[in-house]
């Protein structure tokens, strides 16, 4: 999600991913050495994605208190198992 800033997945996975991403962005907004290390560790040492969150995504939301992502429910269901689908994206 961090690379493309928008993904299509099942509704349950999108709802589960939302608080995880929101906490990471809130921590990245602090922009201290400790917060950078926490972001990197929460992303399982993926430094490329951590750098993108800290340098590009988090500064967009400096004046925003929360609600950095949105989940849009799709009317179409997945063909194989009829799971409800959703799009999760940054606001």
C-alpha positions in Angstrom: 0.0 0.0 0.0 2.8 2.4 0.8 4.4 2.1 -2.7 1.2 2.6 -4.8 -0.8 4.5 -2.1 -3.9 2.6 -3.0 -4.8 -1.1 -3.1 -7.8 -3.3 -3.8 -8.3 -6.1 -1.3 -10.9 -7.8 0.7 -13.0 -5.7 3.0 -11.8 -7.5 6.1 -8.1 -7.0 5.2 -8.7 -3.4 4.5 -10.3 -2.8 7.9 -7.5 -4.7 9.6 -4.8 -2.7 7.7 -6.2 0.8 8.4 -5.2 1.1 12.1 -1.7 -0.3 11.4 -1.0 2.3 8.7 -2.6 5.2 10.8 -0.3 4.4 13.7 2.8 4.3 11.5 1.9 7.7 9.9 1.3 9.3 13.3 4.6 8.1 14.5 6.4 9.3 11.3 4.9 12.8 11.7 7.1 13.2 14.9 10.2 13.0 12.7 12.7 12.3 15.4 15.4 9.6 15.3 13.5 7.4 17.7 10.3 7.7 15.7 12.2 6.9 12.5 13.6 3.7 14.0 10.1 2.7 15.3 8.6 3.2 11.8 11.4 1.1 10.2 11.0 -1.7 12.7 7.2 -1.7 12.3 7.7 -2.1 8.6 10.0 -5.1 9.2 13.1 -3.2 8.1 11.8 -2.2 4.7 13.8 1.0 4.5 12.6 2.1 1.1 9.0 2.1 2.3 9.9 3.7 5.6 11.8 6.5 3.8 8.7 7.2 1.6 6.4 7.4 4.6 8.7 9.7 6.5 9.7 12.0 3.6 6.6 12.1 1.4 3.5 10.8 3.0 3.7 12.0 6.7 4.4 15.7 5.8 1.1 15.8 3.8 -0.8 15.2 7.1 1.1 17.6 9.4 -2.1 19.6 10.2 -4.4 16.6 10.2 -5.1 14.9 13.6 -6.0 11.5 12.2 -7.9 9.7 9.5 -5.1 9.4 6.9 -6.7 6.5 5.1 -10.1 5.7 3.6 -11.8 2.4 2.9 -14.2 2.4 -0.1 -16.4 -0.6 -0.3 -16.9 -2.0 -3.8 -20.3 -3.4 -5.0 -18.7 -6.2 -7.0 -17.6 -9.3 -5.2 -14.6 -11.4 -5.9 -15.3 -14.1 -8.5 -13.7 -17.1 -6.8 -15.2 -17.0 -3.3 -17.6 -14.0 -3.4 -15.7 -12.1 -0.8 -16.6 -8.4 -0.3 -14.0 -6.2 -1.9 -12.8 -2.8 -0.9 -10.2 -0.1 -1.9 -8.0 1.3 0.8 -6.1 4.5 0.0 -4.5 7.6 1.5 -6.8 10.6 1.8 
